[in-house]
Amino acid sequence: MPKLIGAARNLIRATDDADTRQIPEVARDYIERVTFASANEIVAMLREVLADDWMALAPWARNLAYRLACLQRPDDPDLLREAAADLLSFGPDWDDHAERLKDQLTD
């Protein structure tokens, strides 16, 4: 998990930095680490990174992380609610996806 958190923080720093040449490398590292992380590792990373600065992690990186965690734990109502709430925070582009997650809670 520390490597995933480090990858997320590197992504945040690179996107905040004026030197955008770093972004492809740190984005690739983040994507690779989050892709092979467990749902527990992903959720822990999101909670830690977002607690530091809720807006720092790019929406695409958050969406990917939540999506992968939800795919691993589709029956976790707390995770589905958290992911839906996060999607609604950056809508309206993802509102339909958030509504589908909320609908899973009632199925």
N, CA, C and O of each residue as an XYZ file, in Angstrom:
428
protein
N       0.807     -1.203      0.000
C       0.000      0.000      0.000
C       0.847      1.262      0.000
O       0.482      2.211     -0.694
N       1.953      1.338      0.731
C       2.745      2.568      0.698
C       3.179      2.961     -0.718
O       3.273      4.149     -1.027
N       3.443      1.976     -1.575
C       3.840      2.306     -2.949
C       2.682      2.911     -3.727
O       2.891      3.790     -4.562
N       1.462      2.451     -3.464
C       0.285      3.013     -4.117
C       0.045      4.439     -3.638
O      -0.247      5.325     -4.442
N       0.166      4.661     -2.344
C       0.013      6.021     -1.804
C       1.089      6.930     -2.381
O       0.811      8.070     -2.754
N       2.314      6.428     -2.454
C       3.404      7.211     -3.048
C       3.130      7.543     -4.499
O       3.401      8.659     -4.944
N       2.593      6.585     -5.243
C       2.263      6.823     -6.651
C       1.185      7.889     -6.773
O       1.252      8.743     -7.657
N       0.192      7.844     -5.891
C      -0.873      8.850     -5.923
C      -0.306     10.228     -5.589
O      -0.648     11.217     -6.238
N       0.548     10.290     -4.589
C       1.135     11.589     -4.222
C       2.048     12.116     -5.321
O       2.086     13.323     -5.559
N       2.784     11.236     -5.995
C       3.626     11.662     -7.121
C       2.762     12.218     -8.248
O       3.129     13.204     -8.887
N       1.618     11.586     -8.489
C       0.698     12.071     -9.521
C       0.173     13.459     -9.159
O       0.094     14.343    -10.012
N      -0.180     13.639     -7.907
C      -0.661     14.945     -7.451
C       0.417     16.005     -7.647
O       0.148     17.087     -8.170
N       1.634     15.686     -7.225
C       2.740     16.658     -7.377
C       2.989     16.983     -8.841
O       3.193     18.145     -9.194
N       2.974     15.968     -9.693
C       3.251     16.194    -11.115
C       2.175     17.037    -11.773
O       2.476     17.869    -12.629
N       0.927     16.833    -11.385
C      -0.136     17.624    -12.000
C      -0.167     19.048    -11.449
O      -0.664     19.962    -12.106
N       0.365     19.229    -10.244
C       0.458     20.578     -9.677
C       1.682     21.329    -10.187
O       1.720     22.559    -10.161
N       2.673     20.589    -10.648
C       3.947     21.166    -11.067
C       3.818     21.765    -12.471
O       3.074     21.260    -13.312
N       4.537     22.819    -12.696
C       4.522     23.463    -14.015
C       5.245     22.615    -15.056
O       5.007     22.785    -16.252
N       6.124     21.704    -14.630
C       6.877     20.858    -15.550
C       6.046     19.622    -15.884
O       6.130     18.613    -15.184
N       5.253     19.693    -16.938
C       4.331     18.616    -17.279
C       5.020     17.415    -17.923
O       4.353     16.429    -18.236
N       6.311     17.469    -18.125
C       7.013     16.326    -18.717
C       6.974     15.112    -17.794
O       7.137     13.984    -18.258
N       6.764     15.322    -16.501
C       6.716     14.223    -15.546
C       5.395     13.457    -15.595
O       5.341     12.294    -15.195
N       4.357     14.082    -16.068
C       3.017     13.504    -15.969
C       2.908     12.123    -16.620
O       2.365     11.220    -15.983
N       3.387     11.904    -17.839
C       3.218     10.563    -18.414
C       3.838      9.453    -17.559
O       3.235      8.392    -17.400
N       5.006      9.679    -17.022
C       5.666      8.651    -16.224
C       4.930      8.390    -14.904
O       4.694      7.237    -14.544
N       4.572      9.449    -14.189
C       3.901      9.240    -12.905
C       2.470      8.741    -13.100
O       1.964      7.985    -12.271
N       1.815      9.150    -14.179
C       0.471      8.642    -14.464
C       0.536      7.149    -14.775
O      -0.303      6.383    -14.302
N       1.512      6.734    -15.556
C       1.679      5.317    -15.874
C       1.947      4.513    -14.598
O       1.385      3.433    -14.415
N       2.801      5.035    -13.723
C       3.102      4.351    -12.463
C       1.841      4.225    -11.608
O       1.563      3.159    -11.060
N       1.087      5.305    -11.498
C      -0.154      5.276    -10.718
C      -1.119      4.242    -11.294
O      -1.663      3.421    -10.556
N      -1.331      4.279    -12.591
C      -2.272      3.358    -13.243
C      -1.831      1.911    -13.023
O      -2.656      1.046    -12.730
N      -0.558      1.655    -13.163
C      -0.044      0.304    -12.981
C      -0.261     -0.175    -11.545
O      -0.699     -1.303    -11.316
N       0.046      0.686    -10.594
C      -0.084      0.279     -9.185
C      -1.544      0.104     -8.775
O      -1.876     -0.855     -8.078
N      -2.415      1.009     -9.194
C      -3.824      0.906     -8.806
C      -4.492     -0.286     -9.504
O      -5.396     -0.906     -8.944
N      -4.053     -0.600    -10.705
C      -4.621     -1.724    -11.448
C      -4.415     -3.046    -10.719
O      -5.296     -3.905    -10.730
N      -3.268     -3.211    -10.092
C      -2.954     -4.487     -9.450
C      -3.085     -4.447     -7.930
O      -2.660     -5.379     -7.247
N      -3.662     -3.387     -7.402
C      -3.860     -3.265     -5.954
C      -5.161     -3.947     -5.544
O      -6.088     -4.086     -6.342
N      -5.209     -4.361     -4.308
C      -6.449     -4.923     -3.769
C      -7.420     -3.788     -3.467
O      -7.031     -2.623     -3.377
N      -8.673     -4.145     -3.315
C      -9.679     -3.139     -2.965
C      -9.327     -2.458     -1.647
O      -9.493     -1.246     -1.509
N      -8.845     -3.224     -0.685
C      -8.454     -2.636      0.601
C      -7.333     -1.622      0.436
O      -7.359     -0.557      1.054
N      -6.346     -1.949     -0.398
C      -5.238     -1.018     -0.636
C      -5.736      0.256     -1.327
O      -5.312      1.361     -0.989
N      -6.624      0.090     -2.282
C      -7.153      1.247     -3.016
C      -7.942      2.161     -2.088
O      -7.742      3.376     -2.088
N      -8.831      1.580     -1.305
C      -9.655      2.381     -0.401
C      -8.777      3.088      0.630
O      -8.996      4.261      0.931
N      -7.797      2.386      1.167
C      -6.894      3.003      2.142
C      -6.127      4.164      1.511
O      -5.965      5.213      2.134
N      -5.655      3.978      0.280
C      -4.934      5.044     -0.418
C      -5.841      6.249     -0.626
O      -5.451      7.381     -0.341
N      -7.055      6.006     -1.124
C      -7.983      7.109     -1.374
C      -8.279      7.878     -0.092
O      -8.258      9.109     -0.076
N      -8.548      7.162      0.954
C      -8.882      7.835      2.214
C      -7.715      8.652      2.743
O      -7.911      9.761      3.239
N      -6.509      8.121      2.645
C      -5.349      8.864      3.141
C      -5.038     10.081      2.275
O      -4.834     11.180      2.790
N      -5.004      9.884      0.984
C      -4.656     10.974      0.064
C      -5.735     12.057      0.080
O      -5.418     13.247      0.096
N      -6.994     11.657      0.075
C      -8.083     12.633      0.058
C      -8.209     13.354      1.399
O      -8.677     14.492      1.445
N      -7.802     12.709      2.480
C      -7.816     13.377      3.790
C      -6.788     14.504      3.833
O      -6.996     15.511      4.509
N      -5.673     14.333      3.106
C      -4.643     15.373      3.051
C      -5.140     16.604      2.298
O      -4.969     17.733      2.757
N      -5.758     16.378      1.135
C      -6.292     17.462      0.309
C      -7.347     16.848     -0.603
O      -7.020     16.170     -1.577
N      -8.602     17.088     -0.281
C      -9.703     16.417     -0.954
C      -9.715     16.652     -2.467
O     -10.155     15.778     -3.214
N      -9.252     17.784     -2.923
C      -9.299     18.117     -4.347
C      -7.997     17.813     -5.098
O      -7.925     18.030     -6.308
N      -6.984     17.322     -4.411
C      -5.670     17.187     -5.037
C      -5.609     16.090     -6.100
O      -5.003     16.288     -7.153
N      -6.221     14.952     -5.843
C      -6.153     13.844     -6.795
C      -7.140     14.095     -7.933
O      -8.323     14.346     -7.702
N      -6.636     14.023     -9.158
C      -7.451     14.314    -10.343
C      -8.681     13.409    -10.407
O      -8.611     12.241    -10.023
N      -9.808     13.941    -10.891
C     -11.020     13.119    -10.982
C     -10.827     11.813    -11.750
O     -11.381     10.788    -11.353
N     -10.059     11.824    -12.837
C      -9.865     10.576    -13.587
C      -9.152      9.532    -12.734
O      -9.449      8.341    -12.836
N      -8.214      9.968    -11.892
C      -7.472      9.041    -11.039
C      -8.366      8.498     -9.929
O      -8.272      7.324     -9.568
N      -9.224      9.345     -9.394
C     -10.192      8.919     -8.377
C     -11.185      7.937     -8.975
O     -11.459      6.886     -8.395
N     -11.734      8.291    -10.161
C     -12.716      7.434    -10.816
C     -12.141      6.050    -11.085
O     -12.800      5.039    -10.841
N     -10.917      6.008    -11.585
C     -10.272      4.732    -11.866
C     -10.113      3.922    -10.585
O     -10.426      2.732    -10.559
N      -9.633      4.554     -9.535
C      -9.418      3.851     -8.274
C     -10.732      3.312     -7.711
O     -10.820      2.140     -7.346
N     -11.746      4.164     -7.641
C     -13.033      3.698     -7.131
C     -13.618      2.600     -8.018
O     -14.179      1.627     -7.513
N     -13.492      2.750     -9.317
C     -14.034      1.745    -10.240
C     -13.391      0.384     -9.993
O     -14.085     -0.630     -9.918
N     -12.080      0.364     -9.868
C     -11.381     -0.900     -9.646
C     -11.732     -1.502     -8.285
O     -11.880     -2.718     -8.161
N     -11.862     -0.662     -7.279
C     -12.245     -1.158     -5.949
C     -13.668     -1.715     -5.984
O     -13.931     -2.772     -5.409
N     -14.584     -1.017     -6.650
C     -15.974     -1.490     -6.724
C     -16.090     -2.782     -7.526
O     -16.937     -3.621     -7.220
N     -15.258     -2.954     -8.539
C     -15.283     -4.199     -9.294
C     -14.837     -5.373     -8.427
O     -15.310     -6.497     -8.595
N     -13.928     -5.101     -7.503
C     -13.454     -6.155     -6.610
C     -14.427     -6.427     -5.466
O     -14.494     -7.542     -4.949
N     -15.176     -5.405     -5.079
C     -16.115     -5.554     -3.961
C     -17.494     -5.011     -4.351
O     -17.948     -4.017     -3.785
N     -18.160     -5.656     -5.314
C     -19.449     -5.139     -5.796
C     -20.578     -5.229     -4.784
O     -21.619     -4.597     -4.968
N     -20.397     -5.992     -3.730
C     -21.449     -6.148     -2.722
C     -21.167     -5.352     -1.455
O     -21.776     -5.608     -0.416
N     -20.261     -4.399     -1.529
C     -19.898     -3.585     -0.363
C     -20.685     -2.270     -0.421
O     -20.292     -1.355     -1.145
N     -21.778     -2.162      0.324
C     -22.619     -0.963      0.223
C     -21.906      0.318      0.638
O     -22.162      1.376      0.062
N     -21.024      0.246      1.619
C     -20.300      1.453      2.042
C     -19.388      1.964      0.930
O     -19.309      3.167      0.684
N     -18.704      1.041      0.264
C     -17.826      1.423     -0.838
C     -18.632      1.984     -2.004
O     -18.244      2.989     -2.600
N     -19.746      1.344     -2.329
C     -20.580      1.838     -3.433
C     -21.107      3.245     -3.136
O     -21.128      4.101     -4.021
N     -21.533      3.481     -1.891
C     -22.006      4.825     -1.512
C     -20.875      5.854     -1.627
O     -21.067      6.949     -2.154
N     -19.705      5.484     -1.129
C     -18.545      6.393     -1.177
C     -18.181      6.719     -2.623
O     -17.928      7.876     -2.957
N     -18.155      5.703     -3.476
C     -17.816      5.918     -4.889
C     -18.871      6.783     -5.578
O     -18.532      7.682     -6.348
N     -20.141      6.517     -5.305
C     -21.218      7.313     -5.906
C     -21.132      8.763     -5.468
O     -21.288      9.672     -6.284
N     -20.886      8.983     -4.185
C     -20.776     10.359     -3.673
C     -19.608     11.080     -4.335
O     -19.710     12.263     -4.658
N     -18.502     10.375     -4.536
C     -17.347     11.001     -5.174
C     -17.661     11.360     -6.622
O     -17.304     12.443     -7.085
N     -18.323     10.464     -7.335
C     -18.713     10.755     -8.720
C     -19.631     11.968     -8.796
O     -19.477     12.808     -9.682
N     -20.577     12.062     -7.879
C     -21.516     13.192     -7.880
C     -20.813     14.516     -7.587
O     -21.304     15.583     -7.956
N     -19.669     14.439     -6.927
C     -18.913     15.653     -6.616
C     -18.278     16.279     -7.842
O     -17.913     17.455     -7.823
N     -18.143     15.502     -8.912
C     -17.465     15.998    -10.108
C     -18.344     15.920    -11.348
O     -17.834     15.928    -12.469
N     -19.642     15.846    -11.162
C     -20.593     15.734    -12.265
C     -20.770     17.043    -12.989
O     -20.064     18.013    -12.711
N     -21.673     17.079    -13.883
C     -22.709     16.080    -14.128
C     -22.273     14.953    -15.072
O     -23.069     14.058    -15.359
N     -21.048     14.977    -15.554
C     -20.602     13.964    -16.512
C     -20.753     12.538    -16.005
O     -21.001     11.624    -16.791
N     -20.606     12.341    -14.704
C     -20.618     10.991    -14.142
C     -21.859     10.724    -13.299
O     -21.911      9.722    -12.586
N     -22.839     11.585    -13.365
C     -24.053     11.402    -12.560
C     -24.766     10.090    -12.871
O     -25.253      9.420    -11.961
N     -24.830      9.720    -14.145
C     -25.491      8.459    -14.515
C     -24.780      7.265    -13.885
O     -25.421      6.325    -13.414
N     -23.456      7.313    -13.884
C     -22.677      6.226    -13.274
C     -22.928      6.180    -11.764
O     -23.056      5.104    -11.181
N     -22.997      7.335    -11.151
C     -23.262      7.399     -9.709
C     -24.645      6.823     -9.401
O     -24.814      6.096     -8.422
N     -25.619      7.145    -10.227
C     -26.973      6.625    -10.020
C     -27.002      5.104    -10.160
O     -27.716      4.430     -9.419
N     -26.234      4.561    -11.102
C     -26.165      3.101    -11.255
C     -25.557      2.453    -10.016
O     -26.008      1.392     -9.584
N     -24.539      3.083     -9.445
C     -23.956      2.550     -8.213
C     -24.978      2.564     -7.088
O     -25.103      1.600     -6.333
N     -25.705      3.663     -6.987
C     -26.731      3.752     -5.934
C     -27.836      2.733     -6.167
O     -28.390      2.195     -5.208
N     -28.170      2.456     -7.448
C     -29.182      1.459     -7.753
C     -28.728      0.061     -7.327
O     -29.552     -0.759     -6.919
N     -27.441     -0.214     -7.416
C     -26.903     -1.505     -6.964
C     -27.191     -1.732     -5.492
O     -27.331     -2.871     -5.047
N     -27.281     -0.650     -4.742
C     -27.526     -0.770     -3.307
C     -28.914     -1.292     -3.014
O     -29.142     -1.904     -1.970
N     -29.845     -1.059     -3.923
C     -31.230     -1.481     -3.686
C     -31.553     -2.816     -4.339
O     -32.607     -3.393     -4.073
N     -30.677     -3.305     -5.178
C     -30.926     -4.602     -5.866
C     -30.755     -5.767     -4.914
O     -30.923     -6.920     -5.313
